[in-house]
Amino acid sequence: MDNLQNLNRITPNNSLVPNYNLDNKEHSFELFISYNKEVCIVGKLDNNYICWCSLTTVEEYETNSAIFEYLAYHPVKMVSNKYNALGSRYKEVESWHRLPITKRKLRNQDFYYSPANSAHFKEGKFFAREIHTFYRQEKLKCEYRLLGQLYVPILQTYKRALMKDGKNASYYLEMKPIIQIVEVEGYLKLCPDPAVRQLYLECLEAGKSLYNRYMSEVR
């Protein structure tokens, strides 16, 4: 268990003292997976604090399983946030494909739920399997979407449209359908071609900028 704790990037040097009580917080998992099978496992307490942050790979079944078992059944020792825990790798990891795993009630019992297989589970071996299943399924979506590179020009068209009018805040409403299309295609983050990944991330960022500008005007 001590060796497992060594994987946790939260250390006394980057831990935080919460400014409110976290005693009743039930943690969830937020996973980030890269095109080359790296996995960042984050144990979330809420939107501000995390209790775990580690980097493994999709293929490390035993380690990923053990991390789940450790987090699910042991008390929190230190808390931090993703920015502090990941340091120089924060921006990179945030650009990876995301898999949320949350706690849900089923037949009056607590289970963890993964959207990869629409699965409810309590054991680490299922957690590790869900990571692998998610990567495999989403990678296939990416490959099929990009068959013949026919979708790349469409992404380029989306990018031009999203960046066409940066001054008019209401332009967000016109672009909202495109933004929604782009947001559900996160599997493109698993593309092995860095140029395609970058193009997709630029479309995402352009949509976020339009949304932020619109919300600032509304407020």
Solvent accessible surface area in square Angstrom, and as a share of the most:
residue,aa,sasa,rsa
1,M,136,0.61
2,D,112,0.58
3,N,123,0.63
4,L,27,0.13
5,Q,39,0.18
6,N,118,0.60
7,L,66,0.33
8,N,13,0.06
9,R,79,0.29
10,I,2,0.01
11,T,49,0.28
12,P,109,0.69
13,N,152,0.78
14,N,34,0.17
15,S,39,0.25
16,L,60,0.30
17,V,142,0.82
18,P,44,0.28
19,N,128,0.66
20,Y,87,0.33
21,N,109,0.56
22,L,25,0.12
23,D,118,0.61
24,N,145,0.74
25,K,80,0.34
26,E,114,0.51
27,H,22,0.10
28,S,26,0.17
29,F,3,0.01
30,E,10,0.05
31,L,0,0.00
32,F,7,0.03
33,I,0,0.00
34,S,2,0.01
35,Y,83,0.32
36,N,86,0.44
37,K,72,0.30
38,E,37,0.17
39,V,0,0.00
40,C,0,0.00
41,I,0,0.00
42,V,0,0.00
43,G,0,0.00
44,K,37,0.16
45,L,14,0.07
46,D,32,0.17
47,N,139,0.71
48,N,87,0.45
49,Y,18,0.07
50,I,6,0.03
51,C,8,0.05
52,W,1,0.00
53,C,0,0.00
54,S,0,0.00
55,L,37,0.19
56,T,7,0.04
57,T,47,0.27
58,V,0,0.00
59,E,83,0.37
60,E,69,0.31
61,Y,93,0.35
62,E,153,0.69
63,T,37,0.21
64,N,0,0.00
65,S,21,0.14
66,A,39,0.30
67,I,0,0.00
68,F,0,0.00
69,E,64,0.29
70,Y,15,0.06
71,L,11,0.05
72,A,24,0.19
73,Y,131,0.50
74,H,70,0.31
75,P,112,0.70
76,V,67,0.39
77,K,146,0.62
78,M,55,0.25
79,V,13,0.08
80,S,0,0.00
81,N,44,0.23
82,K,41,0.17
83,Y,143,0.54
84,N,50,0.26
85,A,4,0.03
86,L,0,0.00
87,G,39,0.37
88,S,118,0.76
89,R,66,0.24
90,Y,64,0.24
91,K,170,0.72
92,E,75,0.34
93,V,0,0.00
94,E,64,0.29
95,S,34,0.22
96,W,17,0.06
97,H,19,0.08
98,R,110,0.40
99,L,0,0.00
100,P,44,0.27
101,I,0,0.00
102,T,57,0.33
103,K,67,0.29
104,R,114,0.42
105,K,143,0.60
106,L,54,0.27
107,R,177,0.65
108,N,144,0.74
109,Q,87,0.39
110,D,56,0.29
111,F,29,0.12
112,Y,13,0.05
113,Y,32,0.12
114,S,0,0.00
115,P,64,0.40
116,A,15,0.12
117,N,66,0.34
118,S,76,0.49
119,A,18,0.14
120,H,64,0.29
121,F,8,0.03
122,K,75,0.32
123,E,84,0.38
124,G,0,0.00
125,K,123,0.52
126,F,63,0.26
127,F,0,0.00
128,A,2,0.02
129,R,108,0.40
130,E,0,0.00
131,I,0,0.00
132,H,46,0.21
133,T,8,0.05
134,F,17,0.07
135,Y,18,0.07
136,R,113,0.41
137,Q,65,0.29
138,E,17,0.08
139,K,41,0.17
140,L,78,0.39
141,K,100,0.42
142,C,1,0.01
143,E,80,0.36
144,Y,144,0.55
145,R,97,0.36
146,L,15,0.07
147,L,116,0.58
148,G,65,0.63
149,Q,96,0.43
150,L,141,0.70
151,Y,9,0.04
152,V,21,0.12
153,P,71,0.45
154,I,75,0.38
155,L,0,0.00
156,Q,76,0.34
157,T,69,0.40
158,Y,35,0.13
159,K,56,0.24
160,R,154,0.56
161,A,24,0.19
162,L,3,0.01
163,M,120,0.53
164,K,163,0.69
165,D,44,0.23
166,G,37,0.36
167,K,195,0.83
168,N,74,0.38
169,A,6,0.05
170,S,51,0.33
171,Y,17,0.06
172,Y,20,0.08
173,L,96,0.48
174,E,115,0.52
175,M,16,0.07
176,K,81,0.34
177,P,78,0.49
178,I,32,0.16
179,I,12,0.06
180,Q,91,0.41
181,I,72,0.37
182,V,3,0.01
183,E,98,0.44
184,V,114,0.65
185,E,5,0.02
186,G,9,0.09
187,Y,27,0.10
188,L,0,0.00
189,K,30,0.13
190,L,0,0.00
191,C,5,0.03
192,P,84,0.53
193,D,58,0.30
194,P,86,0.54
195,A,70,0.54
196,V,6,0.04
197,R,42,0.15
198,Q,93,0.41
199,L,20,0.10
200,Y,1,0.00
201,L,47,0.23
202,E,57,0.26
203,C,1,0.00
204,L,26,0.13
205,E,101,0.45
206,A,13,0.10
207,G,2,0.02
208,K,107,0.45
209,S,43,0.28
210,L,4,0.02
211,Y,97,0.37
212,N,87,0.44
213,R,87,0.32
214,Y,48,0.18
215,M,47,0.21
216,S,75,0.49
217,E,121,0.54
218,V,89,0.51
219,R,206,0.75
